[in-house]
Amino acid sequence: MYLKKNDKIIDFELTDYLGNRIKSSDYKGQKVYLSFFRGASCPFCNLRVHQLIKNYSKFEANKIQIITFFAATKEEINKYAGKQNAPFTIIPDPNPHHRSKKVPAHIKKEQDYSEHKRK
């Protein structure tokens, strides 16, 4: 499953690396920028998090919420990416090998969500 611009977000309720409950329904009617990263110690991923932080005011000005997913535990995120104090949500996905069709392990496919495959 691949997401495209203007696709609806998949229904989920997860815990971010700080222990806050995050529900996709809280973002209903809002623009959401989803970003998926490898391990929290990945230097390229951390650079991208830094870039998102640096440009966060532009996202805010355009009323775009940011939700990121890391293929890491909350402890790993705290040790590496979390040190950047991102003003947006970072959700740990410690078992990325359990993913199906590029969707985080904790997210279930909704019935009304249409699949988008690259050709």
MIZA-552222 format. One record per residue: residue number from 1; x, y, z of N, C-alpha, C in turn. Coordinates in steps of 0.001 Angstrom, whole numbers, m for minus. Layout:
# residues N
ATOM, num, n.c1, n.c2, n.c3, ca.c1, ca.c2, ca.c3, c.c1, c.c2, c.c3
ATOM, NUM, X, Y, Z, X, Y, Z, X, Y, Z;
...
# end
This chain:
# residues 119
ATOM, num, n.c1, n.c2, n.c3, ca.c1, ca.c2, ca.c3, c.c1, c.c2, c.c3
ATOM, 1, 847, m1162, 0, 0, 0, 0, 897, 1232, 0;
ATOM, 2, 642, 2157, m865, 1401, 3383, m953, 455, 4553, m735;
ATOM, 3, 933, 5558, m44, 138, 6748, 190, 503, 7797, m848;
ATOM, 4, m507, 8534, m1268, m300, 9624, m2208, m863, 10893, m1601;
ATOM, 5, m491, 12014, m2166, m1024, 13289, m1733, m2548, 13227, m1743;
ATOM, 6, m3160, 13723, m692, m4611, 13799, m501, m5275, 12474, m142;
ATOM, 7, m4507, 11395, 47, m5091, 10161, 578, m5541, 10425, 2003;
ATOM, 8, m6561, 9712, 2446, m7020, 9838, 3827, m6101, 9026, 4724;
ATOM, 9, m5860, 9564, 5919, m5000, 8880, 6878, m5714, 7634, 7405;
ATOM, 10, m4957, 6589, 7634, m5495, 5331, 8137, m5791, 5485, 9620;
ATOM, 11, m6890, 4943, 10095, m7271, 5053, 11494, m6266, 4328, 12386;
ATOM, 12, m5733, 5042, 13393, m4824, 4415, 14350, m4883, 5138, 15686;
ATOM, 13, m4478, 4427, 16716, m4276, 4992, 18049, m2993, 4375, 18585;
ATOM, 14, m1964, 5212, 18755, m633, 4745, 19119, m61, 5611, 20238;
ATOM, 15, 1084, 5204, 20751, 1782, 5971, 21774, 3090, 6483, 21184;
ATOM, 16, 3328, 7803, 21336, 4585, 8346, 20819, 5731, 8006, 21774;
ATOM, 17, 6936, 8397, 21436, 8101, 8008, 22238, 8132, 8692, 23607;
ATOM, 18, 7305, 9722, 23799, 7222, 10412, 25086, 6105, 9869, 25970;
ATOM, 19, 5332, 8899, 25429, 4246, 8298, 26199, 2879, 8916, 25959;
ATOM, 20, 2764, 9852, 25031, 1480, 10486, 24706, 683, 9614, 23746;
ATOM, 21, m633, 9494, 23978, m1501, 8758, 23065, m1783, 9632, 21853;
ATOM, 22, m1605, 9067, 20678, m1821, 9777, 19419, m2905, 9029, 18654;
ATOM, 23, m3977, 9747, 18301, m5067, 9140, 17536, m5206, 9873, 16207;
ATOM, 24, m5327, 9109, 15144, m5490, 9739, 13835, m6768, 10564, 13778;
ATOM, 25, m7782, 10164, 14544, m9048, 10906, 14539, m8872, 12333, 15068;
ATOM, 26, m7823, 12577, 15861, m7547, 13926, 16348, m7119, 14862, 15214;
ATOM, 27, m6735, 14294, 14091, m6260, 15077, 12955, m7311, 15188, 11841;
ATOM, 28, m8506, 14729, 12126, m9571, 14737, 11112, m9765, 16149, 10560;
ATOM, 29, m9797, 16250, 9242, m10004, 17526, 8564, m8749, 18382, 8455;
ATOM, 30, m7622, 17878, 8955, m6374, 18630, 8897, m5432, 18018, 7856;
ATOM, 31, m4505, 18812, 7400, m3453, 18304, 6526, m2392, 17664, 7415;
ATOM, 32, m1943, 16472, 7022, m948, 15750, 7812, 187, 15304, 6897;
ATOM, 33, 1411, 15595, 7323, 2601, 15164, 6619, 3144, 13953, 7364;
ATOM, 34, 3107, 12782, 6734, 3623, 11557, 7339, 5032, 11306, 6832;
ATOM, 35, 5920, 10957, 7756, 7294, 10674, 7372, 7735, 9395, 8069;
ATOM, 36, 8352, 8490, 7323, 8783, 7191, 7841, 10304, 7112, 7772;
ATOM, 37, 10914, 6756, 8913, 12367, 6705, 9011, 12853, 5329, 9413;
ATOM, 38, 14127, 5069, 9096, 14801, 3850, 9549, 15112, 3996, 11025;
ATOM, 39, 16185, 3381, 11468, 16588, 3431, 12868, 16848, 4837, 13370;
ATOM, 40, 16627, 5036, 14664, 16785, 6358, 15271, 18228, 6838, 15249;
ATOM, 41, 19183, 5919, 15091, 20597, 6318, 15049, 21070, 6621, 13633;
ATOM, 42, 20234, 6453, 12641, 20598, 6706, 11243, 20937, 8187, 11058;
ATOM, 43, 22163, 8509, 10627, 22540, 9914, 10482, 21718, 10653, 9418;
ATOM, 44, 21336, 9968, 8364, 20524, 10604, 7320, 19115, 10899, 7830;
ATOM, 45, 18574, 9978, 8612, 17244, 10176, 9189, 17262, 11338, 10178;
ATOM, 46, 18310, 11409, 10982, 18429, 12500, 11938, 18615, 13842, 11241;
ATOM, 47, 19316, 13834, 10123, 19446, 15059, 9339, 18071, 15492, 8837;
ATOM, 48, 17286, 14542, 8387, 15935, 14865, 7893, 15049, 15392, 9025;
ATOM, 49, 15161, 14801, 10214, 14411, 15307, 11374, 14844, 16742, 11651;
ATOM, 50, 16143, 16994, 11601, 16663, 18357, 11803, 16058, 19322, 10773;
ATOM, 51, 15979, 18884, 9523, 15401, 19730, 8471, 13916, 19999, 8730;
ATOM, 52, 13197, 18976, 9199, 11779, 19170, 9529, 11625, 20171, 10672;
ATOM, 53, 12487, 20072, 11676, 12448, 21013, 12794, 12739, 22427, 12297;
ATOM, 54, 13776, 22553, 11486, 14177, 23862, 10946, 13046, 24504, 10137;
ATOM, 55, 12277, 23685, 9418, 11193, 24195, 8572, 9818, 24090, 9212;
ATOM, 56, 9784, 23762, 10489, 8508, 23539, 11179, 7579, 24751, 11084;
ATOM, 57, 8117, 25945, 11179, 7271, 27153, 11117, 6545, 27260, 9780;
ATOM, 58, 7164, 26766, 8717, 6501, 26778, 7400, 5327, 25805, 7385;
ATOM, 59, 5515, 24644, 8012, 4419, 23684, 8122, 3278, 24299, 8934;
ATOM, 60, 3631, 24909, 10063, 2622, 25540, 10923, 1868, 26630, 10162;
ATOM, 61, 2596, 27457, 9429, 1976, 28555, 8683, 972, 28045, 7654;
ATOM, 62, 1225, 26838, 7141, 329, 26229, 6159, m649, 25237, 6790;
ATOM, 63, m693, 25253, 8141, m1613, 24396, 8914, m1438, 22909, 8583;
ATOM, 64, m173, 22487, 8510, 167, 21093, 8236, 754, 20475, 9493;
ATOM, 65, 147, 19383, 9952, 647, 18641, 11105, 1672, 17618, 10629;
ATOM, 66, 2681, 17349, 11451, 3710, 16373, 11107, 3621, 15188, 12063;
ATOM, 67, 3583, 13985, 11498, 3670, 12750, 12281, 4781, 11926, 11653;
ATOM, 68, 5750, 11522, 12477, 6849, 10704, 11972, 6851, 9342, 12656;
ATOM, 69, 7340, 8353, 11943, 7468, 6990, 12451, 8931, 6571, 12311;
ATOM, 70, 9486, 5993, 13366, 10851, 5470, 13332, 10821, 3966, 13527;
ATOM, 71, 11621, 3249, 12769, 11793, 1807, 12960, 12744, 1631, 14134;
ATOM, 72, 12259, 1969, 15325, 13095, 1967, 16525, 12207, 1914, 17769;
ATOM, 73, 12820, 1566, 18888, 12114, 1591, 20176, 12081, 3030, 20692;
ATOM, 74, 11246, 3280, 21681, 11202, 4619, 22271, 12527, 4965, 22943;
ATOM, 75, 13207, 3947, 23490, 14513, 4174, 24118, 15547, 4625, 23086;
ATOM, 76, 15531, 3986, 21919, 16456, 4379, 20848, 16157, 5792, 20354;
ATOM, 77, 14877, 6110, 20230, 14500, 7456, 19793, 14985, 8481, 20812;
ATOM, 78, 14777, 8215, 22108, 15257, 9128, 23154, 16755, 9332, 23083;
ATOM, 79, 17488, 8272, 22791, 18945, 8317, 22766, 19486, 9099, 21564;
ATOM, 80, 18775, 9061, 20448, 19283, 9668, 19221, 18363, 10792, 18715;
ATOM, 81, 17375, 10458, 17936, 16519, 11459, 17292, 15781, 12329, 18306;
ATOM, 82, 15407, 11753, 19431, 14661, 12491, 20449, 15432, 13629, 21077;
ATOM, 83, 16753, 13578, 21011, 17587, 14643, 21576, 17415, 15967, 20841;
ATOM, 84, 16804, 15907, 19661, 16602, 17123, 18879, 15371, 17908, 19340;
ATOM, 85, 14593, 17321, 20257, 13392, 17990, 20787, 12453, 18465, 19682;
ATOM, 86, 12086, 17557, 18813, 11191, 17890, 17694, 9850, 18393, 18213;
ATOM, 87, 9305, 19436, 17598, 8000, 19967, 18011, 6832, 19209, 17390;
ATOM, 88, 7106, 18044, 16836, 6072, 17234, 16196, 6120, 15813, 16751;
ATOM, 89, 5150, 15022, 16394, 4988, 13672, 16910, 5984, 12701, 16284;
ATOM, 90, 6625, 11905, 17146, 7514, 10826, 16698, 6996, 9534, 17325;
ATOM, 91, 6625, 8584, 16486, 6053, 7319, 16953, 7044, 6189, 16706;
ATOM, 92, 7354, 5415, 17756, 8248, 4266, 17573, 7529, 3105, 16898;
ATOM, 93, 8223, 2445, 16003, 7735, 1229, 15354, 8871, 213, 15450;
ATOM, 94, 9031, m412, 16633, 10202, m1256, 16872, 10249, m2562, 16101;
ATOM, 95, 9177, m2953, 15435, 9150, m4220, 14702, 8838, m3998, 13229;
ATOM, 96, 9680, m3229, 12520, 9363, m2914, 11127, 9344, m4122, 10213;
ATOM, 97, 10007, m5223, 10611, 9997, m6417, 9758, 8627, m7078, 9740;
ATOM, 98, 7721, m6647, 10634, 6350, m7172, 10634, 5419, m6338, 9759;
ATOM, 99, 5971, m5304, 9151, 5137, m4448, 8312, 4640, m5203, 7098;
ATOM, 100, 3485, m4790, 6641, 2922, m5348, 5429, 2635, m4210, 4472;
ATOM, 101, 3172, m4282, 3295, 2930, m3289, 2251, 3277, m1877, 2702;
ATOM, 102, 4399, m1733, 3401, 4943, m439, 3790, 4062, 348, 4747;
ATOM, 103, 3273, m310, 5555, 2452, 345, 6572, 2971, m108, 7929;
ATOM, 104, 3186, 816, 8899, 3692, 416, 10205, 2878, m716, 10822;
ATOM, 105, 3558, m1532, 11599, 2976, m2745, 12160, 1704, m2487, 12947;
ATOM, 106, 1619, m1339, 13631, 462, m1110, 14494, m749, m589, 13729;
ATOM, 107, m587, m242, 12477, m1693, 370, 11740, m2452, m694, 10958;
ATOM, 108, m3731, m730, 11152, m4587, m1688, 10457, m5226, m1016, 9246;
ATOM, 109, m5353, m1760, 8190, m5979, m1244, 6967, m7477, m1083, 7200;
ATOM, 110, m8006, 42, 6840, m9436, 302, 6952, m10151, m231, 5710;
ATOM, 111, m11385, m630, 5869, m12161, m1184, 4749, m12319, m183, 3617;
ATOM, 112, m12549, 1083, 3963, m12822, 2061, 2921, m11543, 2696, 2363;
ATOM, 113, m10393, 2189, 2766, m9137, 2736, 2264, m8753, 1990, 996;
ATOM, 114, m8565, 2721, m62, m8209, 2062, m1323, m6700, 1903, m1424;
ATOM, 115, m6263, 791, m1954, m4844, 531, m2117, m4313, 1267, m3344;
ATOM, 116, m3110, 1768, m3186, m2452, 2457, m4288, m1110, 1761, m4494;
ATOM, 117, m913, 1177, m5648, 323, 449, m5938, 1063, 1155, m7060;
ATOM, 118, 2384, 1147, m6931, 3195, 1714, m8012, 3189, 768, m9187;
ATOM, 119, 3201, 1339, m10348, 3205, 518, m11566, 4556, 549, m12191;
# end
